[in-house]
Amino acid sequence: MTTAAHQCAIAASGLRKSFGEKKVLDGIDLRVPQGTVFSLLGPNGAGKTTAVKILSTLVAADGGRASVAGHDVAADAQAVRAAIGVTGQFSAVDGLLTGEENMLLMADLHHLPRREGRRAAAELLERFALTEAARKPAATYSGGMKRRLDLAMTLVGRPRIIFLDEPTTGLDPRSRHAVWGLVRDLLGEGVTVFLTTQYLDEADDLADRIAVLDDGRITAEGSAEELKRLVPGGHVRLRFTDPVAYQEAAAVLGGAAADGEGLSLRIPSDGSQRALRSVLERLDAAGIEADELAVHTPDLDDVFFALTNGETRSAPSTPSAQPEQPTRRNPHPEAAR
């Protein structure tokens, strides 16, 4: 990888992967700066989980290159595993063990000394509000508690890069927001989070940058606001209380959609500062002042449907979506969670 790539927590170029005749990843490029949340957004079967598996050394790519934490994924897989944590779509805790026993098992897999492992387990159980349930079998936990335990187990080895593959699948809204809070806490500690999701509000709320993946290709990338400006439907809405001012503005802003009853005008806009400035300058030049101004941009639902294939548009932005095949923990003891 290039020197610039090594400055990123995660970098990939031309990643390709096929299963039989099915092309899952078709030459994708990714760059994830350290200490940020990067979201890979896409419908079921888009290739999100496959990308996570390649970057976390669980699956080998057919082509392209990738580095994680400055280590080549193919040539130095062990170093990559030592630097990362992985949480799959479904909780992979052992239901027969207590929460505390699950944590201590992970401490043993990370070769932590007994005292250090117990301290780490206790600290993380407290942090994730699981202390009271720590000695109960994990099978008795609610879905939200299992997901919190899952994330706590991922953090036992203190990874600086964490892959969260659809971490809130199947959770109720309260539990989803609890997980979001934990992700924000990790970000505050400088941890890099690679998040895959098909929940549009999740990507909008958490991600610094979002890449839209569809049919194995990146169709767009940027911040949530940048992506929203890529699709039509944005506009500036002006409302007036003075009918004369309304009529004068309508004449100045030719082409605006007029609502005479509501004394409002709707001007197509991409939501950018430059577009807004253009509208205001035209009004100022004519000595017209609106009583209310609102800028409307498309939401991520609009982006999702505009940038993904029509055949895959069944993936909703609500927790009722069916997930891809689950990502399981790396079965090798030396592999990081």
C-alpha positions as CSV (number, residue, x, y, z in Angstrom):
1,M,0.0,0.0,0.0
2,T,1.1,3.6,-0.5
3,T,2.4,5.8,2.3
4,A,-0.8,7.7,2.3
5,A,-2.7,4.5,2.8
6,H,-0.7,3.7,5.9
7,Q,-1.9,7.0,7.4
8,C,-5.4,5.6,7.3
9,A,-6.7,3.1,9.8
10,I,-8.2,1.1,6.9
11,A,-7.3,1.4,3.3
12,A,-8.2,-0.8,0.3
13,S,-7.9,-0.5,-3.4
14,G,-9.5,-2.7,-6.1
15,L,-10.9,-5.3,-3.7
16,R,-12.6,-8.1,-5.6
17,K,-14.3,-11.2,-4.5
18,S,-16.5,-13.8,-6.2
19,F,-18.3,-16.9,-4.9
20,G,-18.7,-19.2,-7.9
21,E,-20.1,-17.1,-10.7
22,K,-21.5,-14.5,-8.3
23,K,-19.4,-11.4,-8.2
24,V,-19.8,-10.0,-4.7
25,L,-17.1,-7.2,-4.6
26,D,-16.2,-5.7,-7.9
27,G,-13.0,-3.6,-7.3
28,I,-14.0,-1.4,-4.4
29,D,-11.7,1.3,-2.9
30,L,-11.9,2.4,0.7
31,R,-10.1,4.9,3.0
32,V,-11.0,5.3,6.6
33,P,-9.1,7.9,8.7
34,Q,-8.2,7.1,12.2
35,G,-10.6,8.0,15.0
36,T,-13.7,8.2,12.7
37,V,-16.8,6.2,12.1
38,F,-17.1,4.9,8.5
39,S,-20.3,3.3,7.5
40,L,-20.8,0.9,4.6
41,L,-24.4,1.3,3.6
42,G,-26.3,-1.0,1.3
43,P,-29.1,-3.5,0.8
44,N,-29.1,-7.2,1.5
45,G,-26.5,-9.0,-0.6
46,A,-24.7,-5.8,-1.6
47,G,-21.3,-7.2,-0.3
48,K,-21.0,-5.4,3.1
49,T,-20.3,-8.5,5.2
50,T,-17.9,-9.9,2.6
51,A,-15.9,-6.6,2.8
52,V,-15.7,-6.9,6.6
53,K,-14.6,-10.5,6.3
54,I,-11.8,-9.6,3.9
55,L,-10.6,-6.6,6.0
56,S,-10.7,-8.7,9.2
57,T,-8.7,-11.6,7.6
58,L,-11.6,-14.1,7.7
59,V,-11.8,-14.4,3.9
60,A,-9.1,-13.9,1.3
61,A,-9.8,-11.4,-1.5
62,D,-9.6,-12.6,-5.1
63,G,-7.8,-9.4,-6.1
64,G,-6.8,-5.9,-4.9
65,R,-4.9,-4.9,-1.8
66,A,-5.9,-3.8,1.7
67,S,-4.2,-2.6,4.9
68,V,-5.6,-2.4,8.4
69,A,-3.7,-0.6,11.1
70,G,-0.8,-0.2,8.7
71,H,-0.5,-4.0,8.1
72,D,-1.2,-5.7,4.8
73,V,-4.3,-7.9,5.3
74,A,-2.9,-10.8,3.1
75,A,0.8,-10.7,4.1
76,D,0.5,-9.8,7.8
77,A,-2.9,-11.2,8.9
78,Q,-1.7,-11.9,12.4
79,A,-0.7,-8.3,13.0
80,V,-4.1,-7.2,11.7
81,R,-5.9,-9.5,14.0
82,A,-4.0,-8.2,17.0
83,A,-5.1,-4.7,16.2
84,I,-8.8,-5.2,15.6
85,G,-12.1,-6.3,17.2
86,V,-15.0,-7.8,15.2
87,T,-18.7,-7.9,16.2
88,G,-20.9,-9.7,13.8
89,Q,-24.6,-9.3,12.9
90,F,-25.7,-11.7,15.6
91,S,-24.6,-12.0,19.2
92,A,-22.0,-14.8,19.5
93,V,-21.9,-15.1,23.2
94,D,-22.0,-18.5,24.8
95,G,-25.4,-18.8,26.4
96,L,-24.3,-21.5,28.8
97,L,-21.7,-19.3,30.4
98,T,-22.4,-16.3,32.6
99,G,-21.6,-12.8,31.3
100,E,-18.5,-12.8,33.5
101,E,-17.3,-16.2,32.2
102,N,-17.7,-15.0,28.6
103,M,-15.5,-12.0,29.4
104,L,-12.9,-14.1,31.2
105,L,-12.9,-16.5,28.2
106,M,-12.0,-13.7,25.9
107,A,-9.3,-12.5,28.3
108,D,-7.8,-16.0,28.2
109,L,-7.9,-16.0,24.4
110,H,-6.0,-12.7,24.4
111,H,-3.4,-14.2,26.7
112,L,-4.0,-11.6,29.4
113,P,-2.6,-12.4,32.9
114,R,-5.3,-13.7,35.2
115,R,-5.4,-10.6,37.4
116,E,-5.4,-8.2,34.4
117,G,-8.1,-10.3,32.7
118,R,-10.3,-10.1,35.7
119,R,-9.8,-6.4,36.0
120,A,-10.6,-5.8,32.4
121,A,-13.7,-8.0,32.6
122,A,-15.0,-6.2,35.7
123,E,-14.3,-2.7,34.2
124,L,-16.1,-3.5,30.9
125,L,-19.1,-5.2,32.6
126,E,-19.5,-2.0,34.7
127,R,-19.1,0.2,31.7
128,F,-21.7,-1.7,29.7
129,A,-24.1,-1.8,32.7
130,L,-23.9,-5.5,33.0
131,T,-22.5,-5.8,36.5
132,E,-25.7,-7.0,38.2
133,A,-26.3,-9.6,35.5
134,A,-22.6,-10.7,35.3
135,R,-23.1,-14.0,37.1
136,K,-26.3,-15.0,35.3
137,P,-26.2,-17.3,32.3
138,A,-26.0,-15.2,29.1
139,A,-29.0,-17.2,27.7
140,T,-31.2,-15.3,30.2
141,Y,-30.1,-11.9,28.8
142,S,-32.4,-9.8,26.6
143,G,-31.3,-9.0,23.1
144,G,-29.9,-5.6,24.0
145,M,-28.0,-7.1,27.0
146,K,-26.5,-9.8,24.7
147,R,-25.4,-7.2,22.2
148,R,-23.8,-5.1,25.0
149,L,-22.0,-8.2,26.3
150,D,-20.9,-8.9,22.7
151,L,-19.4,-5.5,22.3
152,A,-17.8,-5.7,25.8
153,M,-16.1,-9.0,24.8
154,T,-14.8,-7.3,21.6
155,L,-13.1,-4.6,23.7
156,V,-11.2,-7.0,26.0
157,G,-8.1,-6.8,23.9
158,R,-8.3,-3.0,23.6
159,P,-8.5,-2.9,19.8
160,R,-8.0,0.5,18.1
161,I,-10.1,-0.5,15.1
162,I,-13.5,-2.2,15.5
163,F,-15.6,-3.7,12.8
164,L,-19.3,-3.7,13.6
165,D,-21.3,-5.7,11.0
166,E,-24.9,-4.7,11.4
167,P,-24.6,-4.5,15.2
168,T,-28.2,-3.5,15.9
169,T,-29.9,-6.1,13.8
170,G,-33.0,-7.3,15.6
171,L,-32.8,-4.9,18.5
172,D,-35.6,-2.7,19.8
173,P,-35.3,1.1,19.4
174,R,-34.1,1.7,23.0
175,S,-31.4,-1.0,22.7
176,R,-30.3,0.4,19.3
177,H,-29.9,3.8,20.8
178,A,-27.9,2.3,23.7
179,V,-25.5,0.7,21.2
180,W,-25.2,4.0,19.3
181,G,-24.2,5.7,22.6
182,L,-21.5,3.1,23.1
183,V,-20.2,3.7,19.6
184,R,-20.0,7.4,20.3
185,D,-18.0,6.6,23.5
186,L,-15.5,4.6,21.5
187,L,-15.1,7.4,19.0
188,G,-14.4,9.8,21.9
189,E,-11.5,7.5,22.9
190,G,-10.0,7.6,19.4
191,V,-11.1,4.2,18.3
192,T,-11.8,3.8,14.6
193,V,-15.2,2.1,13.8
194,F,-16.1,0.4,10.5
195,L,-19.8,0.1,10.6
196,T,-22.0,-1.8,8.1
197,T,-25.7,-1.2,8.2
198,Q,-28.8,-1.1,6.2
199,Y,-30.5,1.2,8.8
200,L,-30.4,4.6,7.2
201,D,-30.9,6.5,10.4
202,E,-28.0,4.6,12.0
203,A,-25.6,5.7,9.3
204,D,-26.9,9.3,9.4
205,D,-26.5,9.5,13.1
206,L,-23.2,7.9,13.6
207,A,-21.0,8.0,10.5
208,D,-18.5,10.7,9.6
209,R,-18.4,9.3,6.1
210,I,-20.7,6.9,4.3
211,A,-20.0,4.7,1.3
212,V,-23.0,3.3,-0.6
213,L,-22.3,-0.3,-1.8
214,D,-24.6,-1.9,-4.3
215,D,-24.0,-5.0,-6.5
216,G,-20.4,-5.1,-5.3
217,R,-19.5,-1.5,-6.3
218,I,-19.3,1.8,-4.4
219,T,-21.9,4.0,-6.0
220,A,-21.2,7.1,-3.9
221,E,-19.2,8.2,-0.9
222,G,-19.2,11.3,1.3
223,S,-20.7,12.7,4.5
224,A,-24.4,12.2,5.0
225,E,-25.0,15.8,3.9
226,E,-22.9,15.4,0.8
227,L,-24.8,12.3,-0.2
228,K,-28.1,13.9,0.3
229,R,-27.2,16.7,-2.1
230,L,-26.5,14.1,-4.8
231,V,-30.2,13.3,-5.4
232,P,-33.0,15.6,-6.6
233,G,-35.7,17.0,-4.3
234,G,-33.7,19.6,-2.3
235,H,-35.2,23.0,-2.1
236,V,-35.3,26.3,-0.3
237,R,-38.7,27.3,1.1
238,L,-39.5,30.9,1.7
239,R,-42.7,32.1,3.6
240,F,-44.1,35.6,3.7
241,T,-46.7,37.3,5.7
242,D,-46.9,40.3,3.4
243,P,-48.8,39.5,0.1
244,V,-46.9,42.3,-1.7
245,A,-43.5,40.9,-0.7
246,Y,-44.6,37.5,-1.7
247,Q,-45.6,38.7,-5.2
248,E,-42.4,40.6,-5.6
249,A,-40.3,37.6,-4.6
250,A,-42.2,35.3,-7.0
251,A,-41.3,37.7,-9.8
252,V,-37.7,37.9,-8.8
253,L,-37.3,34.2,-8.3
254,G,-38.7,33.1,-11.6
255,G,-39.4,29.4,-11.8
256,A,-40.1,29.0,-8.1
257,A,-43.1,26.8,-7.2
258,A,-45.6,29.2,-5.7
259,D,-48.2,28.6,-3.0
260,G,-50.5,31.6,-3.1
261,E,-52.7,30.5,-0.2
262,G,-49.7,29.9,2.1
263,L,-47.7,32.8,0.7
264,S,-44.7,30.5,0.2
265,L,-42.2,29.9,-2.5
266,R,-40.2,26.7,-3.1
267,I,-37.0,27.1,-5.1
268,P,-35.1,24.0,-6.2
269,S,-31.7,23.8,-4.5
270,D,-28.9,21.3,-3.9
271,G,-28.7,22.6,-0.3
272,S,-25.3,24.1,-0.7
273,Q,-24.2,27.3,0.8
274,R,-23.6,28.7,-2.6
275,A,-27.1,27.9,-3.8
276,L,-28.6,29.5,-0.6
277,R,-26.4,32.6,-1.0
278,S,-27.7,33.0,-4.6
279,V,-31.3,33.1,-3.5
280,L,-30.6,35.5,-0.7
281,E,-28.6,37.8,-2.9
282,R,-31.4,38.0,-5.4
283,L,-33.8,38.9,-2.7
284,D,-31.5,41.5,-1.1
285,A,-30.9,43.1,-4.5
286,A,-34.6,43.6,-4.8
287,G,-35.0,44.8,-1.2
288,I,-37.2,41.8,-0.3
289,E,-37.1,40.0,3.1
290,A,-38.8,36.7,3.8
291,D,-40.3,36.0,7.2
292,E,-39.2,32.4,7.3
293,L,-36.6,30.4,5.4
294,A,-36.0,26.7,5.5
295,V,-33.6,24.5,3.6
296,H,-34.8,21.0,2.8
297,T,-32.5,18.3,1.5
298,P,-33.3,14.7,0.7
299,D,-32.8,12.2,3.5
300,L,-30.8,9.0,3.3
301,D,-33.9,7.0,2.2
302,D,-33.9,9.1,-1.0
303,V,-30.1,8.5,-1.3
304,F,-30.5,4.8,-0.8
305,F,-33.2,4.3,-3.4
306,A,-31.5,6.6,-5.9
307,L,-28.1,5.0,-5.6
308,T,-28.9,1.3,-5.3
309,N,-30.3,-1.1,-7.9
310,G,-34.1,-1.2,-8.1
311,E,-34.1,-5.0,-7.7
312,T,-32.6,-4.6,-4.2
313,R,-34.8,-1.8,-2.9
314,S,-36.7,-4.1,-0.6
315,A,-34.2,-3.3,2.2
316,P,-36.0,-1.0,4.6
317,S,-34.6,1.6,7.0
318,T,-36.3,0.0,9.9
319,P,-35.2,-3.0,12.1
320,S,-37.5,-5.4,10.2
321,A,-34.9,-5.9,7.4
322,Q,-33.6,-9.4,6.9
323,P,-29.8,-9.5,7.4
324,E,-27.1,-11.0,5.2
325,Q,-25.5,-14.2,6.2
326,P,-24.0,-13.7,9.7
327,T,-20.4,-12.9,10.3
328,R,-19.1,-15.3,13.0
329,R,-16.2,-14.8,15.2
330,N,-12.8,-15.9,13.9
331,P,-12.6,-19.5,15.1
332,H,-8.9,-19.3,15.7
333,P,-7.9,-18.4,19.3
334,E,-5.2,-16.1,18.2
335,A,-7.6,-14.0,16.1
336,A,-8.9,-10.8,17.6
337,R,-12.6,-10.4,18.2
